[in-house]
Amino acid sequence: MENRKMGIGTLLNAYPDSIGGHLSDIVSLLKKEEFKDVFRSFYILPSVFNTDLDRGFSLISYDISESLADKQDIEDLHDLNIDLLMDFILNHISVLSPQFQDILRYGEDSKYRDFFIDWNRFWKGCGEMNEEGYIVPEQKYIGNMFFRKPGLPILMVRFPDGKEVPYWNTFYQEVIYNQPDPLALVRELGLQYETAKEICGLLSVQLKEKKDLRELDLGRWNGYKDKVAAYLNAHRSYLGQMDLNIKSPLVWDYYRETLKKLSDYGVAIVRLDAFAYAPKEPGERNFLNDPGTWDLLEKINGIAKEYGLTLLPEIHASYGEKTYRLLADKGYMVYDFFLPGLLIDAFIRKNGMYLKKWADEVIENKILTVNMLGCHDGIPLLDLKGLLPEEDIQKMIDTVVDRGGYVKDLHGAKNVYYQVNATYYSALGESDRRMLMARAIQLFMPGKPQIWYLDLFAGRNDYEAMRRAGVGGHKEINRSNLSLQQAEELLKSDVVSKQLELLRYRNTCPVFTEDADISVGCNGTKMEIEWKNASGRAKLSVDFEAETYTIE
């Protein structure tokens, strides 16, 4: 099947419920006259599917979420001539997936027993078994690995026969000890009803506090503590994302079925999230394993081509590692995670020298990028290492934090800055002038511009959303849901209407084509970006000192 081409037209990026609470509300907004010719594509974040955690990145299945969207919304987008980009998460799926639930139900007899990575089978012969029932690998086998959270990435899973099996769990996990019913304790533990009732009352508080079962206090009924703890253990539930065993043929059946389903939705580009964590070998890296990562990518790409799909691999790595070049040289589109920070740096130093350096590299090496300002994650920092001097990265961090942002670090074997969380509008000091200038530069940079919905509406840092999300909820600062009425009201503001004009210009001016010649000039505080093809030329001139721009 021939690959569906999305071209380099502008790409809207939003959750299905980002505006109005349902994908149909976004569709109704896109049908308005104000949005005519504004967007060519739409990257719908994965909560459009059947998911549970991480705002969509913990997939139960790739069925459309009946609470947030329906297939008619997808058809309506196609009718608007808007192409689709959707996610495919290779490394993991939710514990609520049918495959993992089958393991919980059938244990050793499950056909999906090895669909996920049995930690002890993976590390057999590479370490010593500890008292808790899992192998602790020798340092020589694990030294090159990077774990996203403290300790070993394990979830202990209880099989129906009571056996505890450790499974590899790179990302989120939660073990839930469910509040028992007195009748269940009577039936299964042989307790008297009044005793069971009193114990359940004591448990209700302690389980809500997530108290360790070894520290339960059942008062005068502490003699039943071991029996009650064993009952709670046997009936525990889980939340989280379990790593897939890419050596299992069933996993490859699942990969093929998923890509076919995305193709059936009419998707043109598939964003591969967290794919670089999927290949794992003892003694090798568990992120960007070489050659495992590239072998996996080529195999997935072979299937994707059968269904007319183009892949967009998502990897955060420092500029100095040149991973983006490796992807580009292999013929893949790459995310321009450098532009957001480079633009803020240019405003701070009042000079676009590093921005020009990056643009020249993209142009000279014919790298096909998807660029952005803000997105559902934070403003990338890790990616800038090796491109911007360390002191300038720190100055950028300090500036955004002074404007209300929050820094996220990566902890584990390393401790390095990863991203700063803020809306792009707030990161620019909530200046309409800078927001419009940043948008103009983005639209003239080489690549396909991805537009975060909240940037379009000049969204400010949402501290209340962060507070509601609790510990680890820093990303919610840039994920405010707008009502349809709020969005329609914001369309009247200059900063929104002028962005729409710029986007429409980018989509309708015939100069912006994949075969256009692009040149970038920088002289002190001033910078020019020019596109030329047989249709003519378009030139953006900016002055970082005066914070002005003009388009010819």
N, C-alpha and C positions, 0 to 999 in steps of 0.2 A: 504494500500500500504506500502511496506517495505521502511524504510528510506534509502535514498541514503547516502552512507558513503564517506566522503572526506578524512578520515585518518588524519595523522599528517604531510603529505608532505608539501613542501613550497608553499606559497600562494602569488602570485603577487597582488599588489594593485595599481590601477591607474584609472584615468578618461578615458573614451573612446577616448578623443582627447589629452591625455597627450603626446603621441608620434606620430607625423605626422599629427595630426588633425582629424583622423577618426579611429574607432576601427579596420578597415581592415589593417591599417598600423601597429598596434601593433601585429595583427595576423601574418602579413608578417615577422615581426621581430622574433616572437616566432618560426617560421618555420626554422629559420637559424640554422646551425650546432652548433653555439656557445650556443644556448639555448636548445639543446637536453638534456632531463632529468633534466632541471633546475627547472621547475615549475610543480606542480601537480594540482594546483588550481589557480583561478583568481577571485579576488574580484573587480568587475567593479562598480565604483561609480555611483550613480543614475542619473547623467546627460545622461546616456545611454537611459533613458526613456524620455517621453514628459514632460519637466519641464520648469520653467521660471526663478526662482531666486536661490540664495544660491548655485550656481554651482551644481544644481541637487536635492537639498533637499527640494524643493518646487514642489511637484508632481502635474501635471495637469491630467495625466493618466499614466498607466504602459505600454503603447504602446512604442515600440522601436522608439527612436528619428531618424527620417529619415535623419537628417543632420549629425549625428555622428556615426550611425551604421546601420546595417540591419540584418535580420534574418540569412543570409548566414554567417556573421561573427560569430554568435553564433554557427552555425553548424560546422564551421571550427575549433572552439575551442574544441568542442566535439570530432572532428576527431583527434585532437592532444592529446586526452585523458586528457584534462584539465577540471576539474570540475569547476562549477560556484558558486560564492557567490554573492548575490544581496540584496539590501535594501528593506525593507518594513517599511514605516513610518506610525505608528498607530495614532499619536496624531493629525495630521493635513494634509490638502491638500490645493492646491493653490486656490485663488479666481477665477482663470481662469478655474477651473475644471467645467465640465458640471453641476455638482450638485449645485455649488454656482451661476453659471450663470443662472440657472433655477430660483433661488430665486430672482436675480436681475430683471429677466423678468416677473415673475408671482407674486412675493411678497407673500401675505397671501395664495394665491391659489397654491403655489408651493408644489409639493409632497415632496420636500426636505426642507420644512420650518423648521423642527426640526432635520435635518441631522447635523447641526452645533449647537453650544450652544448659545441660546438666553440668553444673560446676565440677563435681567430683569426677565425672567421666572425662571432661575436658582436661583436667589437671592430673589425671592418673599418672603416677610415676614421677611427678614433678614437685612433690612436697609431702608434708606429713598431715595425717588426719588429726584434728583437734577434738576436744571433749564435746564440742557443740555439733559435731557431725559433718564438718566440711574440711576440705584440704586447704592448708595454708601453703601456697607455692613458695619454693625457694626464691631468694632474691634474684638469682641469675636468670630465672624465667620470667620474673615480673618487673624487673628493673626498668625496662623500656616502656612500661604501660602507664597510662595516665587515667586516673579515675576521677569522675566528676563530683564525687562526694567522699566524705571521710570513710575509712575502712574499706573492706573488700566489697565489690558490687554484687551482693548476694541477697536473695529472698529465700528464706526457708519455707518450703511448701509441704504441707501435710497431705499425704496420700490417704485414701479411704481405709487402708489397713493400719494407719497410725504411723507409718514410716515418714520421716522428715527428709526431704530431698532439697538440696540447695540448687537454685537456678540463677543464672547470670542476669543481673538487673542493673544496667548502666544508669538509668535515670530515676524517676520518682518511684517510691514505694511507700505503702502504708499498710500495716497489719491492724485489722479492726476486730476487737473482741466484743462480740454482740451481747447486748443485754438479754439475759435469759428470762423465760417465763416461769413462774413458780411451778406450773403444772409440768413443765419439761424437767425440772429438777426432781420433782416427785416421781415422774415416770422413769427417768434414766438413772437417777442416783439413789432412788429409794428413800428420799427424805420425807419427813412429815410435812404436811401442807403449810402449817403456820411457820415452821422452821424455814422452809423454802421461801415463803413470802418475805420473811424478815431478811434473809440473806440477799434476796433480789433487791430489796430496798437499800441495803448497804452497798451493793455492787453498782447501783445506778449512778451514784456520785463518783465512785472511784474509776469506773470505766470511762465516764465523761472526761475525767481528769487524765485519762490515758496512763493510769498507774501500772507499773510493772506487776505482772501476776505474782511474782515472788514476794511482793510487798503488800499484797492484799491484806486488809484488816477486817475480819468477819466477826470481831468482838467475841461474844460468848460462843460463837459457832466456829471458832478457828480450828477446831478439830476436824471440820469438813473442808478446810482450806485446800488441801492437796486434791481432793476429789473434784471440788468446784473449779480449781485452776485447770485440771485435766479436761473437764467438760468444756470450759471456755476455749481451751486450745484446740480441741477437736472440732469446734463449731466456729472457728474464726473465719473471717473474710479478708479479702485483699483488695487494694487499689494499687495501680502502678502500671509500668510499661516494661514488658519482658522482652529480652533480646532474642532474636530469631537465630536459629542454627542454619546458616546458609549452606551447610553440607547435607542437609536433609532434602531429598527430592520433593517432599510435600511442601517445603518452603518455596521451591521454584514453581510448583503448581500454583501456589498462592500468589506469587509475584506475577505470573502470567495472567491469572484470573483478574487481578487488580488492574493491570495495564489494559486489559480488554474492557473492563468496566469503565475506566476513565475515557477510553476511546469511544465507547458507546454514548457517553455524556457529551461527546463532541469536543473534548479537550484537545488543544493544539500543543501546548507545552506542559510537561510534567516536571515540577520542581522536586528534586530528590533531597529530602530532609534527612539529616543525620546518617547518610549512607556510609560515610567514611568510618563509622564505628562498627560496621557490620562484619568485616573480615577480621578474624582473630586467630592467632597461633601462639602457642607457648614460646616465650622468649622474644616475640616480636611486638611491635607497637600495636595497640588496640585502637588507634586512630591514625588514619592514613597509612595503614599497613602497605608496604610496597614489596611485591607487586600485587598483593591481594586486593587492594582497593581498586586498582585499574582493571584487573581481571574481572572483578564483580561488575564494574561500570560497563565494560565492553559487552559482557553477557546480557546485562539489562538493556543496553542500547540495541542489541540485536533483536530482542523481543519487542522493544518499543517501535522499532522501524517496521515490524510486521503490522503494527496497528496505526501507522502514520503519525507517531508521536515524536516530538523533539524533546530532548532532556535538558534540564537546567540544574546541574549539580550544585548544591549549596555547601560550601566549605568556608569556615572562618580559619584563616591561618595568616601569620605575619607576612607582610610584603617581602621580607628578606628570604622567606622560604620558597618564593616563586611558584607556589601551588597553582595560582591563577594562570600562570603561563603554561604550566604542564597541561592543565585542562584545555586551554585555548589551542595549544599545539596539537592536541588530540581531536580537535574539531568541535569542542563543546562551547555553548554559551557560558559565560561566567558572570557572577554577580560582582558589580563594582561596589565593594564595601569600603572603598577608599574615599569616594567622593564626599560623603556626608562630613567626615572629619576635615578633609582638605578645604572644603568651602568655609567651615567655621574658622579654620586656621587662617585662610586668606582674609577674612573679615578682621581677625585680630591683628595680623601683621600688616594689613592694608596693602597686600601684595599677593599676586596669584602665581608666584614662581613655582611652587610645588604642584599646584593645580595644573599648570602648563606641562611640567615634567611628566605627570601621569597621563594627561591627554595625549601628548606626543607619543608616549609608549603605546597606548591603545591604538592610535592611528597607524603608526609605523609597522606594528605587528599584526594589524588587521584583527584585533581582538573584538569579538562580538559580545558586548556587555548588556546587562540589564542594570541601569543605574537608579539611584534613589536619593532622597533626602532622609525622611523618617520612614519607619516601618513598624511592624508589630513587636519587634525586639528593640533593643537600645541602639544608640549611635555607636558604631564599632570603634574600638580602640586598639585591640590586639592586632587587627589587620594593618595598622599604620606603622608598626614597628619595622624599621629599616627603610621607610619612605620619608617620614618626618623625623627630625632629631628628637631624642627623648625629652629634652627640656621643653620643646614646643608641644609635644603631646601632653606633657604635664600642664603646660600653660592653658591648653585647650580644655583639659579636664577641670582645672580650677575655675576657668571662666564659666563653663556650663554648670558646675556645682554652685558657683556664686549666684547663678540665675535660677537656682532651685532644683537642679538635677541631682541624681544619685548614681554613684559609681558601683558597678557590679564587678567583683573579682572572680577569678577561677581559683578554687582551692583544691588541694590534693598534693600530688607529687611536686607541683609547681604552685606558686602564688603570684599571679600576674593579673594586671587589669585586663578586663574583657570588653566591657561596654559601659557607656554612661546612659542612664535612663532619663529622658526628658522629651517633651514634644519638640519638634524642630523649631517651631515658632518661639517657644520659650528659650530654647538653646541660643537663638539669635537675639535674645533680649526683648522678645515680643514687639519687634519692630516690623510694621507693615512694609516699610521700604526695603529692609534686608530680606524679608520673606519673598517679595516679588523679584528682587534681584537674584536671589538664590535659585528661584524657580526658573528664571530666564536662563541662567547659566546651565542648570541641569538640562534644560530642553535643547541647548546648543551643544552640550557635550556629546561625544560619540556614544551610540548605544540606544537601547530602548528604555525610555523613561518610565519608571514605576512611581505612581503617585499614591502616597498614604492618605486615606480619606481625611484624617484629622489635620494633616498639613494643609490640604485644600481649604478647609474651613478655619484655618489659623487657630487651631486648638491650643489652649494653655495647659500647663501642668495640672494634672488632676490629683491633688493630694488626698481628697476624700476617698477616691477609688483605691488609692494605695492603703489608706487606713482600713477600709473594709476588707481588703484582701489579706491583711495581717502580715506575719513574717514571710519574707520572700515575695511580697506583692508589689515590688518596685516597678515591674513592667506595666502595671495598670495605670501608671502616671500618663501613659500615652495611648490609652485604649478607651477613652470615654465614648460611651454610646450616645448618639444624638437621636432625639426624636425627629420624626419627619417634619414636624412643625419648626423645630429649631433649625434644621438644615435649610428649609425653605426660606426662613427669615434671614439666615446668614448669607444666602445668595444675593441679597441686596447690598451687602457691604462691599467696599471698594477692593479690599484685599482678596476677596473671593472672586468677584466678577472679573477683576483684572487677571487673576490666575487662569480663569476659564478662557479669557481672550487669548492668553499666551498658549494654552493647550490647544485651542482650536487652530491657531496659527500654525503650530507645530504639526498638526495632523493634516492640514489642508494645503499648506505651501508645498509645491511640487519639488522644491529643492531638497527636502529632507528624505533622501533615499539611501538604500544600503550601498549604492555604488558612487555616492557623492564624494568629492574631494573635500577634506576638512583640514583647515590650518588654524593654528593657535599662536597668537603673538602676545608677548608680555613685556611691558616697559614701565618699570617702577610701579606706580599704583594702578596703572591702566592695563587692560587686557582686551584682546579681540579674539573672537572665534568666528570663522567664516566657513560656510558650506557652499560648494559650487557643483553644478551638474549641467547637462544640456539645457535645462529649463531656465537657468539663471543662477543667481547667488543670493545668500542671506547672511548678513553680518551682525553680530552682537558686539557692542562696545560697552565695556564697564569701567567704572572708576571706583576702586575700593576705598579711596580716601573720601571722595564726595558721596559714596554709596548711591551712584546713579548708573543707569544703563539706557542704551538706545538700540533700536533694531532697524537696520536698513534692509 
